Amino acid sequence: MDSIPLLERLKDKIEAVEAEIQRVIPERIDDGWARLQSGNDLSSIPVELWQRICDPARDLLGRGGKRWRPLFMLLCAEMYGDWRLALPLTPMVEIAHNGSLIVDDIEDGAVQRRGEAAEHIKFGMDLALNAGNLMYFLPARLIDTASFTDSQKLILHRYYTEDLVRLHFGQGLDILWHRDHLNIPGEEQYGQMCRLKTGGLARLAARAAVIAVGGRQRTAERLGSIAEDFGACFQIIDDVKNLGPGVPGKQRGDDIIEGKKSLPIILYLERYPDRQPQIRELFEIAGGEDSESAWKAVEQLIERIAPSGCLEQAEGKARTLLAETRDNLERFAPRCRARDQLSELADMLITG
């Protein structure tokens, strides 16, 4: 493996992605951008109002993030052609992802994102929600403004719609389980939720990349399935970290505050079904309005889970799925530098 860190080797792609994101939602809105997005019939609206509408989106994008989805897209593209052909589509997965974070924080009542106040806390519920929804729709226009054939555009629009719908079904399952402490999903249901919610945009990145470079739909579909599994691994590990060392930029254990039934919880209750009433009670206290009692309940629940080995068991399942997914990638994709870097990126995100 190359001794130079992966992100240093991908620096040209990272910089290109940032430039594309800036092009789609710039830090400072001007008249040209406003006319391009809204049409001349709305050109009388002052540009400062467009700026305020986009402020929550630009604020969250400016806080950074891993940017692994657009990198994933470019590496998938490079395996089958010129990655620059897919570059105009990279904001499609990154901006939509960030829009989902704004909406997710509102749904969960989260107060923090990437180490700062959540956008609905900073800008208000209404403006943040509008910005989150804008970030779902705005990227779809990239398909039409890029230099693709009509056939490519049709397929890309279908992929975008399919995977955004899958994302919302996955999020919907997560919400239903948040609210119902009597309904504990099984491992299979939880895995499907991860594939829909987090795997969906990875699937979109892979499928869109293949089509953008002129690849076959059959190739796009198979690579998309592999990418979806990578996304599921990422979600499982993220859930484990939330109950273990914590996730940078978020409060440790806030998944419990939100009522999330993550894999360690599922495994714990499968092992100790008689303890479900106590776990349910802690979830109910954690989701209550008394902040001090809520965080005490979080710590008590984590203290119950931690010694059981269920965190390690959940992480082990994610690592097993990662190994299987990497094997599938190596069997299916052509041997090349991009394939190796894609596998390295997944390993860095999930086990690093």
Buried (B, 14 or more C-beta within 10 A) or exposed (E): EEEEEBBEEBEEBBEBBBEBBBEBBBEEBEEEBBBEBEEEEEEEEEBEEBBBBBBBBBBBBEEEBBBBBBBBBBBBBBBBBEBBBBBBBBBBBBBBBBBBBBBBBBBBEBBBBBEEBBBBBBBEEEBBBBBBEBBBEBBBEBBEEBEBEEEBBEBBEEBBEBBBEBBBBBBBBBBEBBEEBEEBBEEEBBBBBBBBBBBBBBBBBBBBBBBBBEBEEEBBBBBBBBBBBBBBBBBBBBBBBBBBEEBEEBBBBBBBBBBBBBBBBBBBBEEBEEEBEEBBBBBEBBBEEEEEEBBBBBBBBBEBBBEBBBBBBBBEBBBEBBEEBBEBBEEBBEEEEBBBBBBBBBBBBBEE
